[in-house]
């Protein structure tokens, strides 16, 4: 027993473009909630975060990627709504693939990888080509 059984290895994975974070666990949860609820407001309620925070995250992701990720429509008889675009679904799939690779292998290796050692802490930074 002892203290060795209390240790766990945890990884935090996110994808970035030109050094700007695009998607990680939090933004994945936001996109998943929007997809499930069909509404940004309902997604915000489900996640117990503000509507403004989700809209800001969507705007940041869209600006980084240069493409629309969430299509919205206003009110009307049946109310407004939101849905993920094919670009958002592709982003989610790419992110989930990278997360699976890390959880299975402990690291991600691909032909397009640019692996840099970052002194002085020795962390590895893995850059993966997202395609265009």
LUMZA-580982 format. One record per residue (C-alpha): residue number from 1; chain; x negated, y, z. Coordinates in pm, 1 decimal. Last residue first. Example, Ala and Ser with C-alpha at 12.3 -4.5 7.8 and 13.67 -1.06 7.14 Angstrom:
// residues 2
{nr = 2 kette = A px = -1367.0 py = -106.0 pz = 714.0}
{nr = 1 kette = A px = -1230.0 py = -450.0 pz = 780.0}
This chain:
// residues 132
{nr = 132 kette = A px = 733.2 py = 2270.6 pz = -4398.0}
{nr = 131 kette = A px = 556.9 py = 1990.9 pz = -4225.2}
{nr = 130 kette = A px = 532.3 py = 1970.2 pz = -3847.1}
{nr = 129 kette = A px = 158.0 py = 1904.2 pz = -3837.4}
{nr = 128 kette = A px = 56.0 py = 1788.3 pz = -3492.3}
{nr = 127 kette = A px = -182.9 py = 1973.9 pz = -3266.3}
{nr = 126 kette = A px = -308.3 py = 1785.2 pz = -2963.9}
{nr = 125 kette = A px = -474.8 py = 1992.1 pz = -2690.5}
{nr = 124 kette = A px = -685.7 py = 1788.0 pz = -2453.2}
{nr = 123 kette = A px = -758.6 py = 1934.1 pz = -2112.9}
{nr = 122 kette = A px = -1125.4 py = 1955.6 pz = -2008.6}
{nr = 121 kette = A px = -1067.1 py = 2234.7 pz = -1754.9}
{nr = 120 kette = A px = -1356.3 py = 2454.7 pz = -1870.8}
{nr = 119 kette = A px = -1321.5 py = 2418.9 pz = -2162.6}
{nr = 118 kette = A px = -1050.9 py = 2320.0 pz = -2411.4}
{nr = 117 kette = A px = -1138.7 py = 2007.7 pz = -2604.4}
{nr = 116 kette = A px = -972.5 py = 2019.3 pz = -2944.7}
{nr = 115 kette = A px = -783.6 py = 1744.6 pz = -3128.0}
{nr = 114 kette = A px = -651.6 py = 1851.4 pz = -3470.2}
{nr = 113 kette = A px = -407.6 py = 1578.0 pz = -3559.7}
{nr = 112 kette = A px = -292.2 py = 1534.6 pz = -3918.3}
{nr = 111 kette = A px = -398.9 py = 1169.1 pz = -3933.1}
{nr = 110 kette = A px = -203.9 py = 1100.4 pz = -3615.9}
{nr = 109 kette = A px = -290.0 py = 1020.7 pz = -3257.6}
{nr = 108 kette = A px = -64.7 py = 1088.8 pz = -2961.5}
{nr = 107 kette = A px = -162.4 py = 997.0 pz = -2609.1}
{nr = 106 kette = A px = -41.0 py = 780.9 pz = -2323.1}
{nr = 105 kette = A px = 46.7 py = 509.6 pz = -2570.9}
{nr = 104 kette = A px = 412.4 py = 441.7 pz = -2497.9}
{nr = 103 kette = A px = 506.8 py = 764.5 pz = -2316.3}
{nr = 102 kette = A px = 297.2 py = 981.5 pz = -2546.3}
{nr = 101 kette = A px = 431.5 py = 819.6 pz = -2862.6}
{nr = 100 kette = A px = 788.5 py = 846.0 pz = -2734.7}
{nr = 99 kette = A px = 740.1 py = 1218.1 pz = -2659.7}
{nr = 98 kette = A px = 597.5 py = 1276.8 pz = -3010.3}
{nr = 97 kette = A px = 889.6 py = 1096.2 pz = -3171.1}
{nr = 96 kette = A px = 1138.3 py = 1288.2 pz = -2953.3}
{nr = 95 kette = A px = 989.3 py = 1619.3 pz = -3068.2}
{nr = 94 kette = A px = 1008.8 py = 1519.5 pz = -3434.8}
{nr = 93 kette = A px = 1369.6 py = 1403.6 pz = -3393.4}
{nr = 92 kette = A px = 1468.1 py = 1725.1 pz = -3212.9}
{nr = 91 kette = A px = 1304.6 py = 1935.7 pz = -3485.0}
{nr = 90 kette = A px = 1481.1 py = 1735.4 pz = -3757.1}
{nr = 89 kette = A px = 1816.5 py = 1786.4 pz = -3580.8}
{nr = 88 kette = A px = 1746.4 py = 2158.7 pz = -3552.9}
{nr = 87 kette = A px = 1661.5 py = 2182.0 pz = -3924.4}
{nr = 86 kette = A px = 1980.1 py = 1986.6 pz = -4009.1}
{nr = 85 kette = A px = 2173.5 py = 2263.2 pz = -3832.3}
{nr = 84 kette = A px = 2307.8 py = 2224.6 pz = -3480.6}
{nr = 83 kette = A px = 2663.4 py = 2328.1 pz = -3410.6}
{nr = 82 kette = A px = 2833.3 py = 2616.9 pz = -3238.7}
{nr = 81 kette = A px = 3188.9 py = 2713.5 pz = -3159.4}
{nr = 80 kette = A px = 3449.1 py = 2980.4 pz = -3140.3}
{nr = 79 kette = A px = 3813.1 py = 2945.4 pz = -3039.7}
{nr = 78 kette = A px = 4086.0 py = 2728.5 pz = -3193.8}
{nr = 77 kette = A px = 4303.1 py = 3016.8 pz = -3309.2}
{nr = 76 kette = A px = 4012.7 py = 3245.1 pz = -3391.6}
{nr = 75 kette = A px = 3694.3 py = 3284.1 pz = -3199.4}
{nr = 74 kette = A px = 3353.3 py = 3332.5 pz = -3356.4}
{nr = 73 kette = A px = 3140.5 py = 3089.4 pz = -3552.5}
{nr = 72 kette = A px = 2793.5 py = 2971.0 pz = -3469.2}
{nr = 71 kette = A px = 2524.7 py = 2783.9 pz = -3661.5}
{nr = 70 kette = A px = 2226.4 py = 2677.2 pz = -3452.3}
{nr = 69 kette = A px = 1876.9 py = 2607.1 pz = -3589.8}
{nr = 68 kette = A px = 1839.7 py = 2877.7 pz = -3855.9}
{nr = 67 kette = A px = 1491.3 py = 2898.2 pz = -4005.8}
{nr = 66 kette = A px = 1166.9 py = 3089.7 pz = -3970.5}
{nr = 65 kette = A px = 1023.9 py = 2833.6 pz = -3730.3}
{nr = 64 kette = A px = 893.6 py = 3077.3 pz = -3470.9}
{nr = 63 kette = A px = 1186.7 py = 3316.2 pz = -3518.6}
{nr = 62 kette = A px = 1438.6 py = 3031.3 pz = -3495.4}
{nr = 61 kette = A px = 1282.6 py = 2896.9 pz = -3176.8}
{nr = 60 kette = A px = 1272.7 py = 3241.8 pz = -3014.3}
{nr = 59 kette = A px = 1631.9 py = 3319.0 pz = -3116.5}
{nr = 58 kette = A px = 1751.9 py = 2984.0 pz = -2980.3}
{nr = 57 kette = A px = 1569.7 py = 3045.3 pz = -2651.9}
{nr = 56 kette = A px = 1721.0 py = 3392.9 pz = -2624.8}
{nr = 55 kette = A px = 2070.7 py = 3261.5 pz = -2694.7}
{nr = 54 kette = A px = 2019.6 py = 2995.8 pz = -2425.8}
{nr = 53 kette = A px = 1900.8 py = 3253.6 pz = -2172.3}
{nr = 52 kette = A px = 2184.7 py = 3493.8 pz = -2257.9}
{nr = 51 kette = A px = 2443.3 py = 3221.4 pz = -2201.4}
{nr = 50 kette = A px = 2303.1 py = 3184.8 pz = -1852.2}
{nr = 49 kette = A px = 2197.1 py = 2858.6 pz = -1694.9}
{nr = 48 kette = A px = 2394.8 py = 2591.3 pz = -1509.8}
{nr = 47 kette = A px = 2314.2 py = 2325.2 pz = -1770.1}
{nr = 46 kette = A px = 2680.1 py = 2237.6 pz = -1826.0}
{nr = 45 kette = A px = 2784.7 py = 2602.7 pz = -1802.0}
{nr = 44 kette = A px = 2521.7 py = 2707.4 pz = -2057.0}
{nr = 43 kette = A px = 2630.7 py = 2426.8 pz = -2290.5}
{nr = 42 kette = A px = 2992.8 py = 2541.8 pz = -2253.9}
{nr = 41 kette = A px = 2893.5 py = 2895.9 pz = -2352.7}
{nr = 40 kette = A px = 2679.7 py = 2771.5 pz = -2642.8}
{nr = 39 kette = A px = 2966.1 py = 2564.2 pz = -2778.9}
{nr = 38 kette = A px = 3002.5 py = 2233.6 pz = -2960.5}
{nr = 37 kette = A px = 2978.3 py = 2058.2 pz = -2623.2}
{nr = 36 kette = A px = 2752.9 py = 1766.2 pz = -2719.4}
{nr = 35 kette = A px = 2542.9 py = 1946.1 pz = -2981.2}
{nr = 34 kette = A px = 2512.4 py = 2256.7 pz = -2764.2}
{nr = 33 kette = A px = 2413.6 py = 2035.2 pz = -2469.0}
{nr = 32 kette = A px = 2151.0 py = 1854.1 pz = -2678.5}
{nr = 31 kette = A px = 2008.4 py = 2184.7 pz = -2804.5}
{nr = 30 kette = A px = 1979.1 py = 2319.0 pz = -2450.3}
{nr = 29 kette = A px = 1829.7 py = 1995.4 pz = -2316.3}
{nr = 28 kette = A px = 1568.5 py = 2003.4 pz = -2593.8}
{nr = 27 kette = A px = 1495.6 py = 2364.5 pz = -2499.7}
{nr = 26 kette = A px = 1422.9 py = 2259.8 pz = -2144.4}
{nr = 25 kette = A px = 1219.6 py = 1949.1 pz = -2227.9}
{nr = 24 kette = A px = 996.9 py = 2121.6 pz = -2482.0}
{nr = 23 kette = A px = 1051.0 py = 2308.1 pz = -2806.1}
{nr = 22 kette = A px = 899.1 py = 2605.7 pz = -2986.6}
{nr = 21 kette = A px = 602.3 py = 2720.0 pz = -2777.5}
{nr = 20 kette = A px = 394.4 py = 2986.6 pz = -2957.5}
{nr = 19 kette = A px = 28.9 py = 2896.3 pz = -3023.0}
{nr = 18 kette = A px = 60.2 py = 2913.1 pz = -3401.3}
{nr = 17 kette = A px = 364.1 py = 2686.4 pz = -3388.2}
{nr = 16 kette = A px = 427.6 py = 2492.2 pz = -3069.0}
{nr = 15 kette = A px = 560.6 py = 2154.6 pz = -2967.2}
{nr = 14 kette = A px = 605.9 py = 2064.9 pz = -2603.4}
{nr = 13 kette = A px = 505.7 py = 1773.3 pz = -2385.7}
{nr = 12 kette = A px = 473.2 py = 1771.5 pz = -2008.4}
{nr = 11 kette = A px = 300.2 py = 1460.4 pz = -1889.6}
{nr = 10 kette = A px = 324.5 py = 1296.2 pz = -1553.1}
{nr = 9 kette = A px = 94.0 py = 1036.7 pz = -1400.6}
{nr = 8 kette = A px = 215.8 py = 912.2 pz = -1065.2}
{nr = 7 kette = A px = 43.1 py = 874.3 pz = -730.3}
{nr = 6 kette = A px = 242.2 py = 745.5 pz = -432.6}
{nr = 5 kette = A px = 123.7 py = 385.3 pz = -464.2}
{nr = 4 kette = A px = -240.9 py = 492.1 pz = -414.4}
{nr = 3 kette = A px = -159.7 py = 652.3 pz = -77.4}
{nr = 2 kette = A px = -163.0 py = 325.3 pz = 109.1}
{nr = 1 kette = A px = 0.0 py = 0.0 pz = 0.0}
